Amino acid sequence: MILDNAPARSAELLSQNRVDAALVPVFAYQSIDDVYLVPDVCVGAHDRVRSVCLTIRDKDLEDVRSVALDTSSRTSVALTKIIFREFLGFEPEWILAEPDADTMLDRADCALLIGDPALQLVQSGLRVFDLAQLWSRYTGLGFVFAMWMSRTETSPIDFASARDEGMSHVDDIIGNYLSELDLSRDEIRDYLIKNISYCVTDEMRRGMELYFKLAHKHQLISEIKELRFVN
């Protein structure tokens, strides 16, 4: 059986041992016992990702004193806190909020938006800071947002072949989203092909290892688990 769930829900199902494998935010790897990563398949970015962004009306990041967080992605929330604590060198106030830019910016200097709301920011007139691009600027590394994880040491599916099959039908995928996003076909194509990376390169893996190291340094995770991969 194949289930279509949000990544956070997929992490919950995997942690409850209710599915054999799932596409899960990488932050969850550190909290789910006895799971294995599927190598070479991910959702990540070498530089600009466009769908995970900080937005501000009229300040610089260095002047931000409060951040409204869309909590739908623990990976992105942790990345935001790492960027402020490790690279910008200060701790703003964190405010949990529903993902609406105007409402969030009425309550805070800065807002973290994820997914479709972040993709729409290009038309908002607001200042936008791409989180993957910030990570790349400060570390020189790519960022992995999510990976397939399995309960068994042997992968139940050839995920690399499934990824390649999906990319061969990218125009069909774009067609499914045209009515849902206020973006052109070319903008969606650029996002899926140019912004998103689906392969875990050495640079991306080193980025993930550094992310976990900094998450532990800043007490966002209690320990750093060794990366274990399916055969």
C-alpha positions as CSV (number, residue, x, y, z in Angstrom):
1,M,0.0,0.0,0.0
2,I,1.3,3.5,-0.9
3,L,0.1,6.5,1.2
4,D,0.3,10.1,0.1
5,N,1.1,12.1,3.3
6,A,2.8,15.2,4.4
7,P,6.4,14.5,5.4
8,A,5.7,15.2,9.1
9,R,2.8,12.7,9.1
10,S,5.1,10.2,7.3
11,A,7.7,10.5,10.1
12,E,4.9,9.8,12.6
13,L,3.8,6.7,10.8
14,L,7.4,5.5,10.4
15,S,8.1,6.1,14.1
16,Q,5.0,4.0,15.0
17,N,6.1,1.2,12.7
18,R,3.0,1.5,10.7
19,V,4.8,1.8,7.3
20,D,7.9,0.1,6.0
21,A,9.4,3.2,4.4
22,A,8.6,6.9,4.1
23,L,9.9,10.2,2.8
24,V,10.8,11.9,6.1
25,P,12.3,15.3,7.1
26,V,16.0,14.6,7.9
27,F,15.6,16.1,11.4
28,A,13.3,13.2,12.3
29,Y,16.2,10.7,11.7
30,Q,17.7,11.7,15.0
31,S,14.5,10.8,16.9
32,I,13.2,7.7,15.2
33,D,14.8,4.4,16.5
34,D,16.0,1.7,14.2
35,V,15.6,3.3,10.8
36,Y,18.0,3.3,7.8
37,L,18.5,6.0,5.2
38,V,18.1,5.2,1.6
39,P,21.3,6.5,-0.1
40,D,21.4,8.7,-3.2
41,V,17.7,9.8,-3.0
42,C,16.6,13.0,-1.3
43,V,14.8,16.3,-1.5
44,G,17.5,19.0,-1.2
45,A,19.2,21.9,-2.8
46,H,22.7,22.8,-3.7
47,D,21.9,26.5,-3.4
48,R,18.5,28.3,-3.8
49,V,15.5,26.1,-3.0
50,R,12.7,28.7,-3.2
51,S,10.2,26.8,-1.1
52,V,11.8,27.3,2.4
53,C,12.3,31.1,3.0
54,L,12.5,33.8,5.6
55,T,10.6,37.0,4.7
56,I,10.8,40.5,6.1
57,R,9.1,43.7,5.3
58,D,11.8,46.3,5.7
59,K,14.7,45.1,7.9
60,D,18.0,43.3,7.5
61,L,18.3,39.8,9.0
62,E,20.9,41.3,11.4
63,D,18.2,43.6,12.8
64,V,15.5,41.0,13.3
65,R,14.4,40.6,16.9
66,S,11.4,38.2,16.5
67,V,10.7,35.3,14.0
68,A,7.3,33.8,13.4
69,L,7.7,30.1,12.6
70,D,5.6,27.9,10.4
71,T,6.0,24.7,12.3
72,S,5.0,22.3,9.5
73,S,8.7,21.3,9.1
74,R,10.9,20.7,12.1
75,T,13.9,20.4,9.8
76,S,13.4,24.0,8.5
77,V,12.6,25.4,12.0
78,A,15.9,23.9,13.3
79,L,17.8,25.2,10.3
80,T,16.3,28.7,11.0
81,K,17.5,28.6,14.6
82,I,21.0,27.4,13.5
83,I,21.3,30.2,11.1
84,F,20.5,32.8,13.7
85,R,22.4,31.3,16.6
86,E,25.5,30.0,14.7
87,F,25.9,32.4,11.8
88,L,24.2,35.6,12.7
89,G,25.2,35.3,16.4
90,F,22.0,36.1,18.3
91,E,18.7,34.6,19.5
92,P,15.5,36.3,18.4
93,E,12.1,35.6,20.0
94,W,10.4,32.6,18.4
95,I,6.7,32.8,17.8
96,L,4.6,29.9,16.5
97,A,2.2,30.9,13.8
98,E,-0.1,29.7,11.0
99,P,1.6,30.0,7.5
100,D,0.3,33.4,6.3
101,A,3.0,36.0,5.6
102,D,0.9,39.1,6.4
103,T,-0.4,37.8,9.7
104,M,3.0,36.5,10.7
105,L,4.7,39.8,9.9
106,D,2.0,41.7,11.9
107,R,3.3,39.7,15.0
108,A,7.0,39.4,14.2
109,D,9.9,41.1,12.3
110,C,10.5,38.0,10.2
111,A,8.5,34.9,9.1
112,L,9.6,31.4,8.1
113,L,7.4,30.1,5.3
114,I,7.6,26.6,3.8
115,G,6.1,25.0,0.6
116,D,3.5,26.7,-1.5
117,P,3.3,29.9,0.7
118,A,7.1,30.3,0.3
119,L,6.9,29.8,-3.5
120,Q,4.3,32.6,-3.7
121,L,6.6,35.1,-2.0
122,V,8.2,36.2,-5.3
123,Q,5.1,38.2,-6.0
124,S,4.6,39.6,-2.5
125,G,6.9,42.7,-2.7
126,L,8.5,41.5,0.6
127,R,12.2,40.8,1.2
128,V,12.9,37.1,0.8
129,F,15.9,35.1,2.1
130,D,16.2,31.6,0.9
131,L,17.2,29.2,3.7
132,A,19.2,26.8,1.5
133,Q,21.0,29.7,-0.1
134,L,21.9,31.1,3.3
135,W,23.1,27.7,4.4
136,S,25.3,27.5,1.2
137,R,26.6,31.0,1.8
138,Y,27.7,30.3,5.3
139,T,28.9,26.7,4.9
140,G,29.7,26.2,1.2
141,L,27.6,23.0,1.3
142,G,24.2,21.8,0.0
143,F,21.3,21.0,2.2
144,V,19.1,17.9,2.5
145,F,15.6,18.6,3.7
146,A,14.1,15.1,3.4
147,M,15.2,11.5,2.7
148,W,13.5,8.1,2.3
149,M,14.0,6.1,5.4
150,S,13.3,2.4,5.9
151,R,12.6,0.1,8.8
152,T,14.7,-2.7,7.3
153,E,18.4,-2.9,6.2
154,T,17.3,-3.9,2.7
155,S,15.3,-1.4,0.7
156,P,11.8,-2.5,0.0
157,I,11.7,-0.5,-3.3
158,D,14.3,0.7,-5.8
159,F,13.9,4.3,-4.9
160,A,16.5,5.6,-7.3
161,S,14.6,4.0,-10.2
162,A,11.3,5.5,-8.9
163,R,13.0,8.9,-8.7
164,D,14.2,8.6,-12.3
165,E,10.8,7.5,-13.5
166,G,9.2,10.5,-11.8
167,M,11.6,12.9,-13.5
168,S,10.8,11.4,-16.9
169,H,7.2,12.5,-16.3
170,V,8.0,16.0,-15.0
171,D,5.6,17.6,-17.4
172,D,2.7,15.5,-16.1
173,I,3.6,16.5,-12.6
174,I,3.7,20.2,-13.5
175,G,0.2,19.9,-15.1
176,N,-1.1,18.6,-11.7
177,Y,0.0,21.7,-9.9
178,L,-0.8,24.5,-12.4
179,S,-4.3,25.0,-11.0
180,E,-3.0,25.0,-7.4
181,L,-0.1,27.5,-7.7
182,D,-0.1,31.0,-9.0
183,L,3.0,30.2,-11.0
184,S,3.7,29.7,-14.6
185,R,4.5,26.3,-16.1
186,D,8.2,27.5,-16.6
187,E,8.4,28.7,-13.0
188,I,7.2,25.3,-11.7
189,R,9.6,23.5,-14.1
190,D,12.6,25.6,-12.9
191,Y,11.7,24.8,-9.3
192,L,11.4,21.0,-9.9
193,I,14.4,20.7,-12.2
194,K,16.8,23.5,-11.3
195,N,16.1,24.3,-7.6
196,I,15.4,20.9,-6.1
197,S,18.2,18.2,-6.0
198,Y,17.1,14.6,-5.8
199,C,20.5,13.0,-5.4
200,V,22.7,12.9,-2.3
201,T,26.1,14.0,-3.5
202,D,29.2,14.0,-1.2
203,E,28.7,17.7,-0.7
204,M,25.1,17.2,0.3
205,R,26.0,14.4,2.7
206,R,28.6,16.6,4.4
207,G,26.0,19.3,4.7
208,M,23.7,17.0,6.4
209,E,26.4,15.8,8.8
210,L,27.2,19.5,9.7
211,Y,23.5,20.2,10.1
212,F,23.2,17.5,12.7
213,K,26.4,18.6,14.4
214,L,25.2,22.2,14.7
215,A,21.7,21.0,15.8
216,H,23.4,19.1,18.7
217,K,25.6,22.1,19.5
218,H,22.6,24.3,19.9
219,Q,20.6,21.7,21.8
220,L,18.0,21.1,19.1
221,I,18.7,17.3,19.3
222,S,20.0,15.4,22.3
223,E,22.5,13.2,20.5
224,I,24.0,12.6,17.0
225,K,23.1,9.2,15.6
226,E,25.5,7.6,13.1
227,L,24.2,7.7,9.6
228,R,23.1,4.1,8.7
229,F,22.1,3.3,5.1
230,V,20.1,0.4,3.6
231,N,22.0,-2.1,1.5
